[in-house]
């Protein structure tokens, strides 16, 4: 699946994002990936994510909340350092559940 500069691939119960997820495509990406979460996705792999900004962080937090409402924990792997720093500055780093590649 492709959403305006963001490639999304499914690997079992995980999604792998590559390309960019930013203000320009966040709304479309949010809608597209939200439907995948309903299908049981429990992990998002960000190792190939290029460009990211506060809209990316907003999407990740919203997807996490959506998963939580469905009774699942959404884990993130390979959170880019820039997003980790943005989450810390915003005071929401504790809301992002990150797993190491070995645990993924």
N, CA, C and O atoms as CSV, one atom per row, in Angstrom:
chain,resi,resn,atom,element,x,y,z
A,1,UNK,N,N,0.857,-1.167,0.000
A,1,UNK,CA,C,0.000,0.000,0.000
A,1,UNK,C,C,0.905,1.233,0.000
A,1,UNK,O,O,1.944,1.257,0.660
A,2,UNK,N,N,0.500,2.233,-0.736
A,2,UNK,CA,C,1.263,3.475,-0.812
A,2,UNK,C,C,0.336,4.654,-0.539
A,2,UNK,O,O,-0.779,4.717,-1.057
A,3,UNK,N,N,0.813,5.587,0.284
A,3,UNK,CA,C,0.027,6.777,0.615
A,3,UNK,C,C,0.920,7.997,0.462
A,3,UNK,O,O,1.628,8.362,1.400
A,4,UNK,N,N,0.899,8.627,-0.694
A,4,UNK,CA,C,1.585,9.901,-0.927
A,4,UNK,C,C,2.979,9.978,-0.310
A,4,UNK,O,O,3.229,10.817,0.556
A,5,UNK,N,N,3.881,9.114,-0.746
A,5,UNK,CA,C,5.250,9.157,-0.256
A,5,UNK,C,C,5.549,8.208,0.889
A,5,UNK,O,O,6.690,8.124,1.343
A,6,UNK,N,N,4.541,7.495,1.359
A,6,UNK,CA,C,4.728,6.521,2.437
A,6,UNK,C,C,4.350,5.145,1.916
A,6,UNK,O,O,3.240,4.931,1.428
A,7,UNK,N,N,5.292,4.219,2.026
A,7,UNK,CA,C,5.020,2.822,1.668
A,7,UNK,C,C,4.726,2.047,2.945
A,7,UNK,O,O,5.434,2.174,3.944
A,8,UNK,N,N,3.683,1.254,2.894
A,8,UNK,CA,C,3.279,0.454,4.050
A,8,UNK,C,C,3.204,-1.001,3.612
A,8,UNK,O,O,2.460,-1.348,2.695
A,9,UNK,N,N,3.982,-1.849,4.279
A,9,UNK,CA,C,3.925,-3.280,3.973
A,9,UNK,C,C,3.536,-4.039,5.232
A,9,UNK,O,O,3.832,-3.616,6.350
A,10,UNK,N,N,2.872,-5.158,5.032
A,10,UNK,CA,C,2.390,-5.984,6.137
A,10,UNK,C,C,3.254,-7.228,6.232
A,10,UNK,O,O,3.527,-7.893,5.233
A,11,UNK,N,N,3.679,-7.531,7.452
A,11,UNK,CA,C,4.449,-8.741,7.725
A,11,UNK,C,C,3.828,-9.398,8.948
A,11,UNK,O,O,4.197,-9.090,10.082
A,12,UNK,N,N,2.901,-10.287,8.721
A,12,UNK,CA,C,2.190,-10.930,9.830
A,12,UNK,C,C,1.350,-9.921,10.587
A,12,UNK,O,O,0.425,-9.329,10.032
A,13,UNK,N,N,1.679,-9.725,11.872
A,13,UNK,CA,C,0.925,-8.769,12.682
A,13,UNK,C,C,1.656,-7.435,12.822
A,13,UNK,O,O,1.402,-6.674,13.756
A,14,UNK,N,N,2.571,-7.159,11.879
A,14,UNK,CA,C,3.345,-5.913,11.927
A,14,UNK,C,C,3.219,-5.140,10.617
A,14,UNK,O,O,3.037,-5.715,9.544
A,15,UNK,N,N,3.322,-3.831,10.738
A,15,UNK,CA,C,3.390,-2.951,9.577
A,15,UNK,C,C,4.791,-2.377,9.512
A,15,UNK,O,O,5.375,-2.045,10.544
A,16,UNK,N,N,5.339,-2.256,8.311
A,16,UNK,CA,C,6.633,-1.614,8.116
A,16,UNK,C,C,6.400,-0.356,7.293
A,16,UNK,O,O,5.884,-0.414,6.177
A,17,UNK,N,N,6.788,0.785,7.862
A,17,UNK,CA,C,6.628,2.062,7.183
A,17,UNK,C,C,7.955,2.481,6.575
A,17,UNK,O,O,8.994,2.400,7.230
A,18,UNK,N,N,7.926,2.926,5.331
A,18,UNK,CA,C,9.131,3.452,4.697
A,18,UNK,C,C,8.767,4.680,3.880
A,18,UNK,O,O,7.661,4.791,3.351
A,19,UNK,N,N,9.711,5.591,3.789
A,19,UNK,CA,C,9.459,6.841,3.093
A,19,UNK,C,C,9.242,7.955,4.086
A,19,UNK,O,O,9.983,8.089,5.060
A,20,UNK,N,N,8.229,8.750,3.839
A,20,UNK,CA,C,7.975,9.876,4.736
A,20,UNK,C,C,6.555,9.828,5.288
A,20,UNK,O,O,5.613,9.415,4.612
A,21,UNK,N,N,6.435,10.260,6.530
A,21,UNK,CA,C,5.144,10.451,7.188
A,21,UNK,C,C,5.247,11.792,7.883
A,21,UNK,O,O,5.903,11.923,8.916
A,22,UNK,N,N,4.589,12.791,7.300
A,22,UNK,CA,C,4.697,14.157,7.813
A,22,UNK,C,C,3.385,14.899,7.580
A,22,UNK,O,O,2.373,14.293,7.230
A,23,UNK,N,N,3.412,16.219,7.778
A,23,UNK,CA,C,2.188,17.012,7.629
A,23,UNK,C,C,1.526,16.804,6.276
A,23,UNK,O,O,0.299,16.815,6.183
A,24,UNK,N,N,2.311,16.618,5.233
A,24,UNK,CA,C,1.767,16.523,3.882
A,24,UNK,C,C,0.885,15.298,3.670
A,24,UNK,O,O,-0.070,15.361,2.895
A,25,UNK,N,N,1.177,14.192,4.335
A,25,UNK,CA,C,0.408,12.972,4.088
A,25,UNK,C,C,-0.158,12.329,5.355
A,25,UNK,O,O,-0.697,11.224,5.297
A,26,UNK,N,N,-0.042,13.001,6.483
A,26,UNK,CA,C,-0.449,12.397,7.761
A,26,UNK,C,C,-1.930,12.022,7.799
A,26,UNK,O,O,-2.267,10.940,8.279
A,27,UNK,N,N,-2.806,12.869,7.316
A,27,UNK,CA,C,-4.242,12.571,7.395
A,27,UNK,C,C,-4.585,11.319,6.585
A,27,UNK,O,O,-5.315,10.451,7.063
A,28,UNK,N,N,-4.065,11.226,5.370
A,28,UNK,CA,C,-4.335,10.059,4.532
A,28,UNK,C,C,-3.697,8.804,5.133
A,28,UNK,O,O,-4.314,7.739,5.142
A,29,UNK,N,N,-2.478,8.926,5.629
A,29,UNK,CA,C,-1.792,7.784,6.242
A,29,UNK,C,C,-2.528,7.331,7.494
A,29,UNK,O,O,-2.673,6.133,7.734
A,30,UNK,N,N,-2.987,8.278,8.284
A,30,UNK,CA,C,-3.715,7.933,9.510
A,30,UNK,C,C,-4.935,7.071,9.176
A,30,UNK,O,O,-5.151,6.026,9.789
A,31,UNK,N,N,-5.721,7.515,8.208
A,31,UNK,CA,C,-6.931,6.758,7.835
A,31,UNK,C,C,-6.576,5.369,7.301
A,31,UNK,O,O,-7.198,4.378,7.684
A,32,UNK,N,N,-5.587,5.296,6.424
A,32,UNK,CA,C,-5.226,4.019,5.804
A,32,UNK,C,C,-4.704,3.024,6.837
A,32,UNK,O,O,-5.081,1.852,6.821
A,33,UNK,N,N,-3.846,3.486,7.724
A,33,UNK,CA,C,-3.248,2.576,8.708
A,33,UNK,C,C,-4.237,2.231,9.812
A,33,UNK,O,O,-4.170,1.140,10.379
A,34,UNK,N,N,-5.145,3.132,10.124
A,34,UNK,CA,C,-6.166,2.833,11.141
A,34,UNK,C,C,-6.979,1.606,10.764
A,34,UNK,O,O,-7.338,0.810,11.632
A,35,UNK,N,N,-7.273,1.444,9.485
A,35,UNK,CA,C,-8.034,0.263,9.061
A,35,UNK,C,C,-7.216,-1.009,9.253
A,35,UNK,O,O,-7.780,-2.067,9.532
A,36,UNK,N,N,-5.897,-0.920,9.109
A,36,UNK,CA,C,-5.029,-2.085,9.321
A,36,UNK,C,C,-4.982,-2.461,10.806
A,36,UNK,O,O,-4.903,-3.642,11.146
A,37,UNK,N,N,-5.029,-1.464,11.683
A,37,UNK,CA,C,-4.986,-1.747,13.115
A,37,UNK,C,C,-6.214,-2.526,13.559
A,37,UNK,O,O,-6.134,-3.384,14.438
A,38,UNK,N,N,-7.347,-2.223,12.946
A,38,UNK,CA,C,-8.580,-2.943,13.264
A,38,UNK,C,C,-8.410,-4.427,12.943
A,38,UNK,O,O,-9.014,-5.282,13.590
A,39,UNK,N,N,-7.579,-4.728,11.935
A,39,UNK,CA,C,-7.361,-6.117,11.512
A,39,UNK,C,C,-6.390,-6.865,12.421
A,39,UNK,O,O,-6.130,-8.045,12.187
A,40,UNK,N,N,-5.848,-6.214,13.449
A,40,UNK,CA,C,-5.021,-6.920,14.415
A,40,UNK,C,C,-3.542,-6.614,14.392
A,40,UNK,O,O,-2.766,-7.354,14.996
A,41,UNK,N,N,-3.121,-5.572,13.734
A,41,UNK,CA,C,-1.708,-5.190,13.742
A,41,UNK,C,C,-1.312,-4.809,15.167
A,41,UNK,O,O,-2.028,-4.058,15.828
A,42,UNK,N,N,-0.169,-5.325,15.648
A,42,UNK,CA,C,0.263,-5.022,17.012
A,42,UNK,C,C,1.643,-4.372,17.071
A,42,UNK,O,O,2.115,-4.026,18.154
A,43,UNK,N,N,2.305,-4.201,15.904
A,43,UNK,CA,C,3.622,-3.575,15.904
A,43,UNK,C,C,3.809,-2.764,14.636
A,43,UNK,O,O,3.375,-3.169,13.557
A,44,UNK,N,N,4.452,-1.627,14.769
A,44,UNK,CA,C,4.822,-0.807,13.621
A,44,UNK,C,C,6.336,-0.678,13.615
A,44,UNK,O,O,6.939,-0.232,14.591
A,45,UNK,N,N,6.943,-1.075,12.502
A,45,UNK,CA,C,8.391,-1.008,12.309
A,45,UNK,C,C,8.715,0.301,11.590
A,45,UNK,O,O,8.268,0.533,10.467
A,46,UNK,N,N,9.493,1.146,12.251
A,46,UNK,CA,C,9.836,2.461,11.702
A,46,UNK,C,C,11.274,2.520,11.194
A,46,UNK,O,O,11.787,3.611,10.947
A,47,UNK,N,N,11.930,1.388,11.033
A,47,UNK,CA,C,13.343,1.371,10.668
A,47,UNK,C,C,13.622,1.999,9.306
A,47,UNK,O,O,14.729,2.489,9.082
A,48,UNK,N,N,12.668,2.001,8.404
A,48,UNK,CA,C,12.882,2.564,7.073
A,48,UNK,C,C,12.183,3.913,6.889
A,48,UNK,O,O,12.117,4.438,5.778
A,49,UNK,N,N,11.666,4.461,7.976
A,49,UNK,CA,C,10.985,5.754,7.883
A,49,UNK,C,C,12.026,6.843,7.676
A,49,UNK,O,O,12.999,6.930,8.425
A,50,UNK,N,N,11.824,7.656,6.681
A,50,UNK,CA,C,12.747,8.748,6.393
A,50,UNK,C,C,12.326,10.007,7.114
A,50,UNK,O,O,12.732,10.246,8.252
A,51,UNK,N,N,11.522,10.805,6.462
A,51,UNK,CA,C,11.096,12.083,7.017
A,51,UNK,C,C,9.948,11.882,8.006
A,51,UNK,O,O,8.995,11.152,7.738
A,52,UNK,N,N,10.066,12.552,9.159
A,52,UNK,CA,C,9.040,12.483,10.197
A,52,UNK,C,C,9.003,13.811,10.935
A,52,UNK,O,O,10.014,14.507,11.021
A,53,UNK,N,N,7.841,14.160,11.465
A,53,UNK,CA,C,7.702,15.410,12.218
A,53,UNK,C,C,6.630,15.236,13.286
A,53,UNK,O,O,6.262,14.109,13.617
A,54,UNK,N,N,6.135,16.323,13.818
A,54,UNK,CA,C,5.146,16.227,14.895
A,54,UNK,C,C,3.848,15.579,14.421
A,54,UNK,O,O,3.126,15.001,15.233
A,55,UNK,N,N,3.538,15.659,13.141
A,55,UNK,CA,C,2.357,14.968,12.619
A,55,UNK,C,C,2.549,13.455,12.711
A,55,UNK,O,O,1.594,12.718,12.956
A,56,UNK,N,N,3.784,12.993,12.514
A,56,UNK,CA,C,4.107,11.574,12.675
A,56,UNK,C,C,3.843,11.148,14.106
A,56,UNK,O,O,3.209,10.124,14.360
A,57,UNK,N,N,4.341,11.951,15.037
A,57,UNK,CA,C,4.142,11.654,16.455
A,57,UNK,C,C,2.654,11.605,16.794
A,57,UNK,O,O,2.216,10.719,17.527
A,58,UNK,N,N,1.889,12.534,16.276
A,58,UNK,CA,C,0.449,12.559,16.522
A,58,UNK,C,C,-0.214,11.283,16.000
A,58,UNK,O,O,-1.080,10.714,16.665
A,59,UNK,N,N,0.192,10.837,14.814
A,59,UNK,CA,C,-0.361,9.596,14.259
A,59,UNK,C,C,-0.016,8.407,15.142
A,59,UNK,O,O,-0.883,7.588,15.449
A,60,UNK,N,N,1.238,8.305,15.551
A,60,UNK,CA,C,1.657,7.177,16.391
A,60,UNK,C,C,0.871,7.132,17.693
A,60,UNK,O,O,0.445,6.063,18.129
A,61,UNK,N,N,0.682,8.286,18.310
A,61,UNK,CA,C,-0.079,8.335,19.566
A,61,UNK,C,C,-1.547,7.969,19.341
A,61,UNK,O,O,-2.147,7.268,20.155
A,62,UNK,N,N,-2.121,8.444,18.239
A,62,UNK,CA,C,-3.520,8.129,17.940
A,62,UNK,C,C,-3.691,6.641,17.639
A,62,UNK,O,O,-4.663,6.028,18.081
A,63,UNK,N,N,-2.750,6.054,16.889
A,63,UNK,CA,C,-2.828,4.622,16.602
A,63,UNK,C,C,-2.668,3.806,17.875
A,63,UNK,O,O,-3.328,2.780,18.044
A,64,UNK,N,N,-1.806,4.251,18.761
A,64,UNK,CA,C,-1.625,3.554,20.038
A,64,UNK,C,C,-2.928,3.589,20.843
A,64,UNK,O,O,-3.341,2.575,21.406
A,65,UNK,N,N,-3.566,4.746,20.893
A,65,UNK,CA,C,-4.831,4.876,21.627
A,65,UNK,C,C,-5.909,3.997,20.997
A,65,UNK,O,O,-6.691,3.367,21.709
A,66,UNK,N,N,-5.954,3.953,19.680
A,66,UNK,CA,C,-6.924,3.112,18.983
A,66,UNK,C,C,-6.706,1.646,19.336
A,66,UNK,O,O,-7.663,0.919,19.604
A,67,UNK,N,N,-5.461,1.217,19.336
A,67,UNK,CA,C,-5.150,-0.180,19.674
A,67,UNK,C,C,-5.527,-0.485,21.112
A,67,UNK,O,O,-6.067,-1.551,21.410
A,68,UNK,N,N,-5.240,0.451,21.997
A,68,UNK,CA,C,-5.563,0.269,23.413
A,68,UNK,C,C,-7.074,0.108,23.606
A,68,UNK,O,O,-7.516,-0.737,24.385
A,69,UNK,N,N,-7.853,0.912,22.902
A,69,UNK,CA,C,-9.318,0.795,22.994
A,69,UNK,C,C,-9.793,-0.570,22.512
A,69,UNK,O,O,-10.828,-1.067,22.958
A,70,UNK,N,N,-9.027,-1.180,21.592
A,70,UNK,CA,C,-9.380,-2.505,21.071
A,70,UNK,C,C,-8.810,-3.624,21.939
A,70,UNK,O,O,-8.952,-4.804,21.616
A,71,UNK,N,N,-8.161,-3.245,23.047
A,71,UNK,CA,C,-7.626,-4.247,23.958
A,71,UNK,C,C,-6.253,-4.770,23.589
A,71,UNK,O,O,-5.831,-5.809,24.097
A,72,UNK,N,N,-5.539,-4.060,22.702
A,72,UNK,CA,C,-4.202,-4.485,22.291
A,72,UNK,C,C,-3.196,-3.384,22.603
A,72,UNK,O,O,-3.551,-2.209,22.690
A,73,UNK,N,N,-1.942,-3.777,22.771
A,73,UNK,CA,C,-0.864,-2.816,22.953
A,73,UNK,C,C,-0.133,-2.702,21.620
A,73,UNK,O,O,0.316,-3.711,21.077
A,74,UNK,N,N,-0.011,-1.514,21.097
A,74,UNK,CA,C,0.722,-1.280,19.863
A,74,UNK,C,C,2.165,-0.954,20.211
A,74,UNK,O,O,2.439,0.035,20.891
A,75,UNK,N,N,3.078,-1.778,19.747
A,75,UNK,CA,C,4.508,-1.559,19.989
A,75,UNK,C,C,5.146,-0.954,18.747
A,75,UNK,O,O,4.709,-1.187,17.620
A,76,UNK,N,N,6.180,-0.181,18.985
A,76,UNK,CA,C,6.937,0.437,17.902
A,76,UNK,C,C,8.342,-0.130,17.918
A,76,UNK,O,O,8.913,-0.352,18.986
A,77,UNK,N,N,8.901,-0.363,16.747
A,77,UNK,CA,C,10.301,-0.762,16.697
A,77,UNK,C,C,11.059,0.236,15.836
A,77,UNK,O,O,10.534,0.759,14.853
A,78,UNK,N,N,12.294,0.488,16.222
A,78,UNK,CA,C,13.201,1.391,15.509
A,78,UNK,C,C,12.664,2.824,15.421
A,78,UNK,O,O,12.689,3.444,14.358
A,79,UNK,N,N,12.188,3.327,16.539
A,79,UNK,CA,C,11.716,4.710,16.595
A,79,UNK,C,C,12.881,5.640,16.265
A,79,UNK,O,O,13.901,5.601,16.954
A,80,UNK,N,N,12.759,6.478,15.229
A,80,UNK,CA,C,13.850,7.386,14.876
A,80,UNK,C,C,14.201,8.310,16.048
A,80,UNK,O,O,13.324,8.733,16.801
A,81,UNK,N,N,15.472,8.610,16.187
A,81,UNK,CA,C,15.935,9.453,17.289
A,81,UNK,C,C,15.222,10.802,17.295
A,81,UNK,O,O,14.918,11.340,18.359
A,82,UNK,N,N,14.955,11.351,16.109
A,82,UNK,CA,C,14.273,12.647,16.041
A,82,UNK,C,C,12.876,12.572,16.639
A,82,UNK,O,O,12.439,13.516,17.298
A,83,UNK,N,N,12.163,11.465,16.423
A,83,UNK,CA,C,10.830,11.297,17.004
A,83,UNK,C,C,10.912,11.049,18.502
A,83,UNK,O,O,10.080,11.532,19.270
A,84,UNK,N,N,11.917,10.296,18.907
A,84,UNK,CA,C,12.113,10.061,20.339
A,84,UNK,C,C,12.366,11.390,21.055
A,84,UNK,O,O,11.806,11.635,22.123
A,85,UNK,N,N,13.208,12.245,20.470
A,85,UNK,CA,C,13.508,13.553,21.061
A,85,UNK,C,C,12.261,14.429,21.089
A,85,UNK,O,O,12.003,15.112,22.080
A,86,UNK,N,N,11.489,14.413,20.010
A,86,UNK,CA,C,10.261,15.205,19.957
A,86,UNK,C,C,9.272,14.727,21.022
A,86,UNK,O,O,8.619,15.545,21.671
A,87,UNK,N,N,9.159,13.423,21.204
A,87,UNK,CA,C,8.262,12.880,22.224
A,87,UNK,C,C,8.717,13.292,23.621
A,87,UNK,O,O,7.889,13.611,24.475
A,88,UNK,N,N,10.026,13.286,23.856
A,88,UNK,CA,C,10.554,13.712,25.153
A,88,UNK,C,C,10.247,15.176,25.418
A,88,UNK,O,O,9.768,15.526,26.497
A,89,UNK,N,N,10.518,16.027,24.450
A,89,UNK,CA,C,10.263,17.465,24.602
A,89,UNK,C,C,8.774,17.727,24.833
A,89,UNK,O,O,8.399,18.635,25.574
A,90,UNK,N,N,7.939,16.920,24.192
A,90,UNK,CA,C,6.490,17.078,24.313
A,90,UNK,C,C,5.927,16.439,25.574
A,90,UNK,O,O,4.761,16.644,25.914
A,91,UNK,N,N,6.757,15.663,26.268
A,91,UNK,CA,C,6.304,15.009,27.490
A,91,UNK,C,C,5.436,13.792,27.260
A,91,UNK,O,O,4.676,13.399,28.145
A,92,UNK,N,N,5.537,13.179,26.074
A,92,UNK,CA,C,4.706,12.014,25.776
A,92,UNK,C,C,5.529,10.758,25.504
A,92,UNK,O,O,4.989,9.752,25.042
A,93,UNK,N,N,6.822,10.807,25.787
A,93,UNK,CA,C,7.670,9.657,25.491
A,93,UNK,C,C,7.232,8.404,26.246
A,93,UNK,O,O,7.435,7.293,25.758
A,94,UNK,N,N,6.648,8.560,27.403
A,94,UNK,CA,C,6.160,7.413,28.160
A,94,UNK,C,C,4.957,6.739,27.528
A,94,UNK,O,O,4.605,5.623,27.908
A,95,UNK,N,N,4.326,7.393,26.575
A,95,UNK,CA,C,3.146,6.827,25.917
A,95,UNK,C,C,3.509,5.951,24.724
A,95,UNK,O,O,2.656,5.237,24.195
A,96,UNK,N,N,4.754,6.000,24.303
A,96,UNK,CA,C,5.176,5.211,23.144
A,96,UNK,C,C,5.865,3.937,23.625
A,96,UNK,O,O,6.903,4.002,24.284
A,97,UNK,N,N,5.303,2.802,23.306
A,97,UNK,CA,C,5.853,1.510,23.692
A,97,UNK,C,C,6.787,1.051,22.589
A,97,UNK,O,O,6.341,0.690,21.500
A,98,UNK,N,N,8.098,1.064,22.871
A,98,UNK,CA,C,9.075,0.655,21.866
A,98,UNK,C,C,9.635,-0.706,22.227
A,98,UNK,O,O,9.889,-1.004,23.394
A,99,UNK,N,N,9.823,-1.527,21.206
A,99,UNK,CA,C,10.455,-2.837,21.388
A,99,UNK,C,C,11.777,-2.831,20.655
A,99,UNK,O,O,11.944,-2.105,19.675
A,100,UNK,N,N,12.710,-3.627,21.118
A,100,UNK,CA,C,13.983,-3.751,20.429
A,100,UNK,C,C,13.807,-4.717,19.271
A,100,UNK,O,O,12.901,-5.549,19.307
A,101,UNK,N,N,14.644,-4.634,18.244
A,101,UNK,CA,C,14.501,-5.563,17.104
A,101,UNK,C,C,14.522,-7.029,17.517
A,101,UNK,O,O,13.831,-7.842,16.903
A,102,UNK,N,N,15.286,-7.387,18.525
A,102,UNK,CA,C,15.345,-8.781,18.961
A,102,UNK,C,C,14.019,-9.250,19.535
A,102,UNK,O,O,13.680,-10.429,19.442
A,103,UNK,N,N,13.258,-8.316,20.136
A,103,UNK,CA,C,11.964,-8.674,20.738
A,103,UNK,C,C,10.835,-8.555,19.751
A,103,UNK,O,O,9.717,-8.990,20.028
A,104,UNK,N,N,11.106,-7.974,18.609
A,104,UNK,CA,C,10.045,-7.696,17.639
A,104,UNK,C,C,9.611,-8.909,16.883
A,104,UNK,O,O,8.725,-8.823,16.033
